Amino acid sequence: MKKGNKYGVHRVIEPKGVMPQPAWKIDHKMEIYDNEILIDVQTLNIDSASFTQIKDETGGDQTKIKARMQEIVAERGKHHNPVTGSGGMLIGTVEQIGPALAARDLKVGDRIATLVSLSLTPLRIDRIKEVRKEIDQVDIEGKAILFESGIYAKLPDDMEDTLALAVLDVAGAAAQTARLVKPGDTVLIIGAGGKSGLLCLHEAKKRAGVTGKVIAMGHSDRSCQRARELGLADVVIQGDATKPIEVLEMIEEVTAGELVDLVINNVNIPDTEMASILATKDGGKIYFFSMATSFTKAALGAEGVGKDVEMIVGNGYARGHADISLEILRENELLREIFTRLYT
């Protein structure tokens, strides 16, 4: 059995010398190296920005969605959307473990969710069985490889797989919110009625406390209704985050002109950078969890309006993020009910 690189660079085909994530094409043959894990894949949870783009490109036609996904994987060796640059994650069953990883707390037959992006994961799709457009999940027959550096979570026994997958897909957002929100903060969550937004609402309210203020912003009636139903936002506003001046005016109104200490941006569409920046007070912070974010637009946009704000890249990994996010559903029965209704 061949010896592999910890970070999977032995799988890179084009261009040579780069890491698997930015690579254009990687090797997705399913014969494992000594430090890889072979997974029998059950479900792909496609990144929201990526799935939205694919649905728009194909007009929402299921046959065309399947064909486009298979085309991406055949061309690149991974599900790495060439437009959005993002991937997603998967759940499946451990089929084989390389001998160099024998000491891990993992065995053949364990059911796991990968916590690294599909944009760097060698993937083979043999057949797409079902596309669930409303929740960005796709059931397949196929295989995947997890590198030695790849992180994963064993699927919990106390919730359905599709529910756990929905939560783990955005686990980084809630964990980073828990880190960033301080008691007394005024926090704006853009995209608050979506998957990551609802989890962030829980953590933001928990951390900001009674002296803080949590503002939930959604675009659609349904999104705002979900945020209201959860009952954790002090204020729910409806608006278009691609219209920064309109958002600024709404935030000025609900904060008496003070603006917010922290923005958590969870939306899955482009051009919401300036709304986030204008809503934030000087010295405040913005966490761009959205993979639709242009960091060029964010950096130059903040400079252009003279805003001294700290902008944080939405790293999907934070130590303990899987446990934190799953525990949220155990803590908050109403949130679990909403997630169960939406994602199972």
DOSEMAR-404670 format. One record per residue: x, z, y of N, C-alpha, C in turn; residue in three letters. Coordinates in steps of 0.2 Angstrom, whole numbers, padded with zeros to 4 digits, always signed. Last residue first. Layout:
N
XZYXZYXZYALA...
END
This chain:
344
-0179+0039+0084-0180+0040+0076-0186+0036+0074THR-0178+0039+0098-0173+0037+0094-0173+0037+0086TYR-0190+0045+0104-0186+0039+0107-0182+0035+0102LEU-0193+0056+0098-0198+0051+0099-0195+0045+0101ARG-0181+0063+0098-0184+0061+0091-0189+0056+0092THR-0180+0065+0112-0175+0061+0108-0178+0059+0101PHE-0190+0074+0114-0190+0068+0117-0185+0063+0114ILE-0187+0085+0105-0193+0081+0104-0193+0074+0107GLU-0175+0089+0111-0175+0086+0105-0181+0082+0103ARG-0180+0094+0123-0176+0088+0123-0175+0085+0117LEU-0188+0104+0118-0191+0099+0122-0187+0093+0122LEU-0177+0113+0113-0182+0110+0109-0186+0104+0112GLU-0161+0115+0116-0167+0113+0120-0172+0109+0115ASN-0152+0119+0106-0154+0123+0111-0160+0122+0115GLU-0150+0107+0099-0152+0113+0095-0155+0119+0100ARG-0146+0098+0108-0153+0097+0105-0155+0103+0101LEU-0134+0104+0111-0139+0104+0116-0146+0103+0113ILE-0126+0102+0099-0129+0109+0101-0134+0109+0106GLU-0122+0089+0101-0127+0091+0096-0130+0098+0097LEU-0113+0091+0112-0119+0087+0113-0125+0088+0107SER-0103+0100+0106-0107+0102+0112-0114+0098+0113ILE-0098+0092+0095-0102+0099+0094-0106+0101+0100ASP-0093+0081+0103-0098+0080+0097-0102+0087+0096ALA-0083+0087+0111-0089+0084+0114-0095+0083+0109HIS-0071+0093+0109-0077+0097+0107-0083+0093+0109GLY-0063+0085+0122-0062+0090+0116-0069+0094+0115ARG-0070+0070+0125-0068+0076+0128-0068+0081+0122ALA-0072+0053+0127-0070+0058+0123-0068+0064+0127TYR-0075+0043+0136-0080+0045+0131-0078+0050+0127GLY-0071+0043+0153-0068+0044+0146-0073+0046+0141ASN-0075+0036+0166-0079+0039+0161-0076+0039+0154GLY-0064+0042+0179-0066+0037+0174-0070+0040+0168VAL-0069+0048+0194-0067+0050+0188-0069+0044+0183ILE-0065+0050+0211-0068+0046+0206-0065+0047+0199MET-0067+0060+0225-0063+0060+0219-0067+0056+0214GLU-0067+0054+0242-0071+0057+0236-0066+0056+0230VAL-0068+0050+0257-0063+0054+0253-0066+0057+0247ASP-0073+0035+0263-0076+0041+0259-0070+0044+0255LYS-0074+0023+0271-0070+0029+0273-0072+0036+0270GLY-0079+0012+0266-0083+0016+0270-0080+0023+0272VAL-0067+0006+0260-0071+0003+0265-0076+0007+0269GLY-0064+0016+0250-0060+0015+0255-0063+0011+0261GLU-0075+0013+0242-0074+0020+0245-0070+0020+0251ALA-0072+0000+0238-0079+0002+0242-0078+0008+0245GLY-0061+0001+0231-0061-0003+0237-0067-0001+0241LEU-0066+0008+0220-0060+0011+0224-0060+0007+0231ALA-0077+0001+0215-0077+0008+0217-0072+0010+0222ALA-0072-0012+0213-0077-0011+0218-0078-0004+0220LYS-0063-0008+0202-0061-0011+0209-0066-0010+0214THR-0071-0003+0193-0067+0002+0196-0063-0001+0202PHE-0087-0006+0189-0081-0010+0191-0077-0005+0195SER-0097-0001+0176-0094+0001+0182-0088-0004+0183THR-0103-0001+0164-0104-0007+0168-0100-0006+0175ALA-0101+0010+0157-0096+0005+0156-0097-0001+0160MET-0104+0026+0166-0106+0019+0164-0100+0014+0163SER-0098+0037+0171-0099+0036+0163-0100+0029+0161PHE-0090+0042+0184-0093+0035+0181-0093+0035+0174PHE-0092+0055+0193-0091+0053+0186-0094+0047+0184TYR-0086+0060+0209-0091+0055+0205-0088+0054+0198ILE-0086+0073+0220-0083+0070+0214-0089+0065+0212LYS-0081+0077+0238-0085+0078+0232-0082+0074+0226GLY-0075+0075+0249-0072+0080+0245-0076+0081+0239GLY-0090+0071+0257-0082+0070+0258-0080+0076+0254ASP-0104+0069+0246-0101+0071+0252-0093+0071+0252LYS-0112+0054+0240-0107+0060+0238-0104+0062+0245THR-0119+0043+0242-0123+0049+0240-0118+0055+0240ALA-0109+0033+0242-0113+0035+0248-0116+0042+0248LEU-0106+0032+0229-0101+0034+0234-0104+0037+0240ILE-0117+0027+0222-0114+0034+0220-0109+0036+0225SER-0119+0015+0229-0124+0020+0229-0121+0027+0227ALA-0107+0008+0225-0108+0011+0232-0114+0016+0233MET-0109+0006+0211-0104+0010+0213-0105+0013+0220GLU-0118-0002+0205-0121+0004+0207-0115+0009+0210THR-0115-0015+0199-0116-0014+0206-0120-0008+0208ASP-0122-0017+0182-0117-0017+0187-0119-0016+0194PRO-0130-0005+0171-0130-0012+0175-0125-0011+0180ILE-0133+0007+0165-0130+0002+0161-0130-0005+0164ASN-0129+0023+0172-0133+0017+0172-0129+0012+0168VAL-0124+0036+0175-0125+0034+0168-0128+0027+0167ASN-0115+0046+0185-0118+0039+0185-0118+0037+0178ASN-0116+0060+0194-0115+0058+0187-0118+0051+0186ILE-0109+0067+0208-0113+0062+0205-0111+0060+0198VAL-0108+0082+0217-0106+0078+0211-0111+0073+0210LEU-0113+0086+0229-0106+0088+0227-0103+0084+0222ASP-0122+0076+0241-0121+0080+0235-0114+0081+0233VAL-0129+0078+0258-0127+0074+0252-0125+0079+0246LEU-0135+0084+0269-0129+0087+0266-0126+0083+0261GLU-0148+0080+0273-0142+0077+0276-0135+0079+0273GLY-0157+0087+0265-0156+0089+0272-0150+0086+0275ALA-0158+0082+0253-0153+0087+0254-0152+0089+0261THR-0168+0072+0253-0169+0078+0249-0163+0083+0249VAL-0163+0063+0263-0169+0067+0264-0170+0073+0260GLU-0151+0059+0258-0151+0062+0264-0157+0066+0265GLU-0156+0052+0247-0152+0058+0246-0152+0062+0252ILE-0163+0041+0253-0167+0046+0249-0163+0053+0248MET-0152+0035+0260-0158+0038+0264-0162+0043+0260GLU-0144+0031+0248-0142+0036+0253-0147+0039+0257LEU-0153+0021+0243-0151+0028+0239-0149+0033+0244VAL-0153+0012+0253-0159+0015+0251-0158+0021+0247GLU-0139+0008+0253-0142+0011+0259-0149+0015+0257ILE-0137+0003+0239-0134+0009+0241-0137+0012+0248PRO-0145-0003+0227-0146-0004+0234-0144+0003+0237LYS-0143-0001+0214-0140-0007+0216-0141-0008+0224THR-0152+0009+0210-0145+0011+0212-0141+0005+0214ALA-0168+0011+0216-0163+0006+0213-0156+0007+0215ASP-0178+0025+0212-0175+0020+0216-0170+0016+0212GLY-0186+0040+0213-0186+0034+0209-0183+0029+0214GLN-0182+0057+0209-0183+0052+0214-0182+0045+0210ILE-0185+0074+0207-0185+0068+0203-0186+0062+0209VAL-0177+0090+0208-0180+0084+0212-0180+0078+0208VAL-0173+0098+0199-0176+0101+0205-0180+0096+0209ASP-0174+0095+0182-0172+0093+0188-0176+0096+0194ALA-0180+0100+0170-0174+0103+0172-0172+0101+0179LEU-0191+0094+0163-0192+0100+0168-0186+0103+0170GLY-0194+0083+0155-0189+0088+0153-0189+0094+0157LEU-0203+0076+0163-0206+0080+0157-0201+0085+0154GLU-0195+0070+0172-0200+0076+0174-0202+0080+0168ARG-0188+0061+0164-0184+0067+0168-0189+0072+0170ALA-0199+0053+0160-0195+0057+0155-0191+0063+0158ARG-0202+0048+0172-0207+0052+0169-0204+0056+0163GLN-0192+0040+0175-0193+0046+0180-0198+0051+0176CYS-0193+0030+0165-0187+0034+0166-0188+0041+0170SER-0205+0025+0168-0204+0028+0162-0198+0033+0162ARG-0203+0019+0181-0208+0024+0180-0207+0028+0174ASP-0185+0016+0183-0192+0014+0181-0197+0020+0181SER-0174+0022+0188-0176+0016+0191-0184+0015+0189HIS-0171+0039+0193-0172+0034+0188-0174+0028+0192GLY-0162+0054+0196-0164+0048+0199-0165+0043+0193MET-0163+0071+0199-0163+0066+0194-0165+0060+0197ALA-0153+0084+0205-0157+0078+0207-0157+0073+0202ILE-0152+0101+0206-0151+0095+0201-0156+0090+0203VAL-0143+0114+0213-0149+0109+0214-0147+0103+0210LYS-0139+0132+0212-0138+0125+0212-0144+0120+0213GLY-0143+0144+0210-0141+0143+0216-0139+0135+0217THR-0146+0145+0196-0151+0145+0201-0150+0144+0208VAL-0135+0132+0189-0138+0139+0189-0143+0139+0195GLY-0125+0123+0185-0127+0124+0192-0130+0130+0193ALA-0126+0123+0171-0120+0125+0174-0121+0126+0182ARG-0139+0119+0167-0136+0125+0164-0130+0128+0168LYS-0141+0107+0174-0145+0113+0176-0142+0120+0173LYS-0131+0100+0167-0130+0101+0174-0134+0107+0177ALA-0135+0100+0154-0129+0103+0156-0128+0105+0163GLU-0148+0093+0156-0147+0099+0152-0141+0103+0154HIS-0143+0081+0161-0148+0085+0165-0148+0092+0162LEU-0136+0075+0151-0132+0078+0157-0137+0082+0161CYS-0146+0071+0142-0141+0076+0140-0138+0079+0146LEU-0152+0062+0151-0156+0067+0149-0151+0073+0146LEU-0141+0052+0152-0144+0056+0158-0148+0062+0156GLY-0140+0046+0139-0134+0051+0142-0137+0055+0148SER-0153+0040+0139-0150+0044+0133-0145+0049+0136LYS-0162+0041+0155-0159+0038+0149-0156+0043+0144GLY-0165+0047+0166-0170+0046+0161-0168+0043+0155GLY-0155+0046+0175-0156+0052+0172-0161+0052+0167ALA-0148+0037+0183-0150+0035+0176-0152+0041+0172GLY-0138+0049+0191-0141+0042+0191-0142+0039+0184ILE-0139+0065+0196-0138+0061+0190-0142+0054+0191ILE-0131+0075+0208-0136+0069+0207-0134+0066+0201LEU-0131+0092+0212-0128+0087+0207-0134+0081+0207VAL-0124+0105+0221-0129+0100+0221-0127+0094+0217THR-0118+0120+0214-0117+0113+0215-0124+0110+0216ASP-0119+0133+0209-0121+0132+0216-0120+0125+0218GLY-0106+0133+0197-0112+0136+0200-0113+0135+0207PRO-0101+0115+0194-0100+0122+0195-0106+0126+0198LYS-0098+0102+0183-0103+0106+0187-0101+0113+0188VAL-0088+0098+0174-0087+0096+0181-0092+0101+0185LEU-0090+0102+0160-0083+0103+0164-0084+0103+0171ARG-0102+0097+0158-0101+0104+0157-0095+0106+0161ALA-0099+0083+0160-0104+0086+0164-0103+0094+0164THR-0092+0081+0148-0089+0080+0155-0093+0084+0160GLN-0102+0083+0139-0096+0087+0139-0093+0087+0145ALA-0111+0072+0142-0113+0079+0143-0107+0084+0143ALA-0102+0061+0140-0106+0062+0146-0108+0069+0147ALA-0098+0061+0126-0093+0062+0131-0097+0064+0138GLY-0109+0057+0118-0107+0064+0119-0102+0065+0124ALA-0116+0045+0116-0115+0047+0123-0112+0054+0124VAL-0116+0045+0102-0115+0039+0106-0113+0040+0113ASP-0122+0056+0098-0115+0056+0098-0112+0050+0101LEU-0136+0053+0100-0133+0059+0104-0125+0058+0104VAL-0138+0043+0091-0140+0042+0098-0137+0047+0102ALA-0134+0049+0079-0130+0044+0081-0132+0042+0089LEU-0144+0059+0077-0137+0061+0078-0133+0055+0081ALA-0155+0050+0075-0155+0055+0080-0148+0057+0082LEU-0151+0043+0063-0152+0039+0069-0152+0044+0076THR-0151+0054+0054-0145+0051+0056-0146+0047+0062ASP-0160+0069+0059-0159+0063+0056-0153+0059+0058GLU-0152+0086+0056-0156+0081+0060-0155+0074+0057MET-0145+0095+0049-0151+0097+0052-0155+0092+0057ASP-0133+0091+0045-0138+0091+0040-0145+0092+0043ASP-0123+0079+0054-0126+0086+0053-0131+0085+0048PRO-0109+0069+0049-0116+0069+0051-0119+0076+0050LEU-0093+0073+0056-0097+0072+0050-0104+0073+0052LYS-0085+0062+0067-0089+0068+0066-0093+0067+0060ALA-0069+0056+0073-0075+0056+0069-0079+0062+0069TYR-0055+0047+0080-0059+0053+0079-0066+0051+0076ILE-0040+0038+0075-0047+0038+0077-0051+0045+0075GLY-0027+0038+0071-0028+0042+0078-0036+0042+0079SER-0028+0030+0060-0026+0037+0059-0028+0041+0066GLU-0043+0020+0061-0036+0021+0062-0035+0029+0061PHE-0056+0014+0051-0054+0019+0056-0047+0021+0056LEU-0065-0001+0048-0059+0003+0047-0058+0008+0053ILE-0080-0006+0040-0076-0005+0046-0070+0000+0044ALA-0092-0017+0033-0087-0012+0032-0083-0011+0039LYS-0110-0020+0029-0103-0021+0032-0098-0016+0031GLY-0126-0022+0034-0122-0022+0028-0115-0024+0030GLU-0134-0013+0047-0130-0019+0044-0128-0017+0037ILE-0145-0010+0061-0143-0009+0054-0140-0015+0051ASP-0142-0006+0077-0143-0012+0073-0140-0009+0066VAL-0149+0000+0093-0146+0001+0086-0147-0005+0082GLN-0155+0001+0105-0148-0002+0105-0145-0001+0098ASP-0168+0004+0106-0163+0010+0106-0156+0008+0105ILE-0175-0008+0107-0177-0002+0111-0172+0003+0111GLU-0171-0016+0096-0169-0017+0103-0170-0011+0108LYS-0165-0015+0082-0169-0010+0085-0168-0011+0093ARG-0163-0026+0069-0161-0025+0076-0167-0020+0079VAL-0158-0026+0052-0163-0024+0057-0160-0023+0064GLU-0147-0032+0045-0154-0031+0042-0159-0030+0047LYS-0134-0043+0045-0138-0039+0049-0145-0038+0047ILE-0121-0043+0034-0128-0045+0035-0131-0040+0040ARG-0107-0041+0035-0110-0046+0030-0117-0048+0031ASP-0096-0039+0047-0103-0039+0046-0105-0044+0041ILE-0082-0029+0049-0084-0035+0046-0092-0034+0045ARG-0070-0023+0061-0077-0023+0058-0078-0029+0055LEU-0059-0012+0068-0060-0018+0064-0066-0017+0060PRO-0062-0006+0084-0063-0004+0077-0063-0011+0073THR-0062-0007+0098-0055-0007+0095-0056-0006+0087LEU-0075-0007+0101-0071-0012+0104-0064-0012+0102SER-0082+0003+0096-0081-0003+0092-0077-0008+0095LEU-0073+0018+0100-0077+0012+0102-0076+0007+0097SER-0074+0033+0091-0070+0029+0095-0074+0022+0095VAL-0081+0041+0083-0081+0043+0090-0076+0039+0094LEU-0091+0037+0069-0085+0036+0072-0086+0038+0080THR-0099+0049+0058-0100+0044+0064-0093+0043+0067ALA-0101+0050+0040-0098+0051+0047-0100+0046+0052ILE-0102+0057+0025-0106+0052+0030-0103+0054+0037ARG-0092+0056+0011-0094+0060+0017-0097+0055+0021ASP-0087+0048+0001-0094+0050+0000-0096+0054+0006GLY-0071+0055+0000-0075+0049-0001-0082+0052-0002VAL-0068+0068+0013-0068+0065+0006-0072+0059+0005LYS-0059+0078+0024-0063+0072+0023-0062+0070+0016LEU-0048+0085+0032-0054+0088+0029-0060+0083+0028ASP-0033+0077+0026-0038+0078+0031-0044+0082+0027ARG-0023+0075+0018-0023+0082+0020-0029+0083+0024ALA-0022+0061+0016-0025+0065+0010-0026+0072+0013ALA-0017+0051+0023-0022+0055+0026-0025+0060+0021LEU-0009+0043+0015-0006+0047+0021-0011+0052+0024ALA-0018+0036+0007-0015+0042+0004-0011+0046+0010PRO-0034+0032+0015-0027+0031+0013-0023+0037+0011GLY-0049+0032+0007-0045+0036+0012-0038+0034+0010ILE-0065+0024+0006-0058+0025+0004-0054+0028+0009GLN-0078+0027+0011-0077+0023+0004-0070+0024+0002GLU-0089+0036+0020-0082+0035+0018-0081+0032+0011VAL-0103+0028+0027-0100+0033+0022-0093+0031+0020THR-0108+0028+0045-0107+0025+0038-0105+0031+0033GLY-0111+0023+0061-0111+0028+0056-0111+0025+0049ILE-0102+0018+0077-0106+0017+0070-0106+0023+0066LEU-0102+0012+0094-0100+0016+0088-0104+0015+0082MET-0097+0001+0107-0102+0006+0104-0098+0010+0099GLY-0090-0008+0118-0092-0009+0111-0098-0005+0108GLY-0085-0019+0132-0087-0012+0129-0089-0014+0122SER-0084-0029+0140-0078-0026+0138-0079-0020+0134GLY-0094-0038+0145-0094-0031+0147-0087-0027+0145THR-0090-0050+0139-0092-0050+0146-0092-0043+0149VAL-0086-0048+0126-0081-0051+0130-0083-0051+0138PRO-0088-0034+0116-0092-0039+0120-0087-0042+0126ASN-0082-0032+0101-0080-0031+0108-0083-0036+0113HIS-0082-0028+0087-0088-0029+0091-0086-0027+0098HIS-0069-0037+0079-0072-0031+0081-0078-0033+0085LYS-0064-0050+0077-0062-0045+0072-0065-0038+0074GLY-0067-0060+0086-0063-0055+0088-0061-0050+0083ARG-0076-0069+0079-0071-0072+0084-0065-0066+0085GLU-0084-0061+0072-0080-0066+0068-0075-0069+0073ALA-0090-0053+0082-0086-0050+0077-0081-0055+0073VAL-0097-0063+0089-0092-0059+0093-0087-0056+0087ILE-0106-0068+0079-0101-0072+0083-0095-0069+0086GLU-0114-0057+0077-0109-0060+0072-0104-0064+0074GLN-0120-0056+0090-0116-0051+0087-0111-0053+0082MET-0127-0069+0090-0122-0067+0095-0117-0062+0093ARG-0136-0068+0079-0131-0073+0079-0125-0071+0084ALA-0144-0057+0083-0140-0056+0077-0134-0061+0077LYS-0149-0063+0095-0145-0057+0095-0141-0056+0089ILE-0157-0073+0089-0151-0075+0093-0146-0069+0094LYS-0166-0066+0082-0162-0070+0078-0156-0072+0082THR-0173-0059+0093-0169-0056+0088-0164-0060+0084GLN-0172-0063+0110-0174-0066+0103-0169-0062+0098ASP-0168-0059+0123-0171-0054+0119-0173-0057+0112GLY-0161-0069+0129-0168-0069+0130-0172-0064+0126GLY-0147-0068+0127-0151-0072+0121-0159-0072+0123THR-0143-0062+0138-0140-0068+0137-0144-0072+0131GLU-0150-0050+0137-0151-0054+0143-0149-0061+0141ASP-0144-0044+0126-0152-0046+0126-0153-0051+0132LYS-0131-0043+0130-0133-0047+0124-0140-0049+0124ILE-0133-0033+0140-0130-0040+0142-0132-0045+0136GLN-0138-0023+0133-0142-0025+0138-0139-0032+0140THR-0126-0020+0125-0133-0022+0122-0137-0026+0127PHE-0117-0016+0135-0116-0022+0130-0122-0025+0128SER-0123-0005+0140-0121-0010+0144-0120-0017+0140ALA-0124+0003+0128-0130+0001+0132-0128-0005+0136SER-0115-0001+0113-0115+0002+0120-0121-0001+0124ASP-0124+0000+0098-0121-0004+0103-0121+0000+0110ILE-0122+0007+0084-0125+0009+0090-0121+0006+0095ASN-0124+0002+0067-0120+0001+0074-0125+0003+0079LEU-0126+0009+0051-0129+0007+0058-0123+0007+0063THR-0118+0008+0039-0125+0008+0039-0128+0006+0046GLN-0102+0003+0031-0106+0004+0038-0114+0004+0036VAL-0090+0011+0023-0096+0007+0022-0101+0008+0027ASP-0074+0012+0029-0081+0015+0030-0086+0009+0027ILE-0058+0018+0026-0063+0012+0025-0070+0015+0025LEU-0045+0023+0035-0051+0025+0032-0055+0019+0032ILE-0026+0023+0035-0033+0021+0037-0039+0023+0033GLU-0013+0023+0031-0016+0028+0035-0022+0026+0038ASN-0010+0013+0022-0009+0019+0020-0012+0025+0024ASP-0023+0000+0025-0016+0002+0025-0016+0010+0023TYR-0036-0008+0016-0033-0003+0020-0026-0002+0020ILE-0044-0023+0017-0039-0020+0013-0035-0015+0017GLU-0052-0030+0025-0054-0023+0023-0050-0020+0018MET-0048-0038+0040-0048-0038+0033-0049-0031+0031LYS-0047-0040+0054-0053-0036+0051-0053-0037+0043HIS-0035-0040+0066-0036-0041+0059-0042-0037+0056ASP-0041-0044+0083-0038-0040+0078-0040-0042+0071ILE-0040-0051+0099-0042-0052+0092-0038-0047+0087LYS-0037-0046+0111-0042-0051+0111-0045-0052+0104TRP-0034-0029+0115-0032-0035+0111-0038-0040+0111ALA-0038-0017+0120-0038-0023+0125-0036-0029+0121PRO-0038-0010+0107-0044-0010+0112-0043-0016+0117GLN-0025-0010+0101-0031-0014+0098-0037-0014+0103PRO-0012-0014+0113-0016-0009+0109-0022-0013+0106MET+0000-0027+0112-0005-0023+0115-0008-0019+0110VAL+0009-0035+0104+0012-0030+0108+0007-0026+0112GLY+0001-0051+0104+0005-0046+0101+0008-0041+0106LYS-0016-0053+0110-0009-0055+0110-0005-0049+0107PRO-0019-0055+0092-0018-0058+0099-0020-0054+0104GLU-0019-0045+0082-0017-0052+0081-0015-0056+0087ILE-0016-0029+0077-0017-0033+0082-0014-0040+0081VAL-0014-0020+0067-0020-0024+0066-0020-0030+0071ARG-0004-0012+0071-0002-0017+0065-0008-0022+0064HIS-0009-0003+0079-0006-0009+0082-0004-0014+0077VAL-0015+0009+0076-0018+0003+0074-0015-0003+0076GLY-0009+0021+0079-0014+0019+0083-0017+0012+0082TYR+0000+0023+0068-0005+0028+0069-0011+0025+0074LYS+0003+0008+0058+0004+0012+0064-0001+0017+0065ASN+0004+0009+0039+0002+0007+0046+0004+0011+0052GLY+0012+0003+0025+0012+0008+0030+0009+0006+0037LYS+0003-0004+0011+0007-0005+0017+0006+0001+0022LYS+0004+0000-0006+0000+0000+0000+0004+0000+0006MET
END
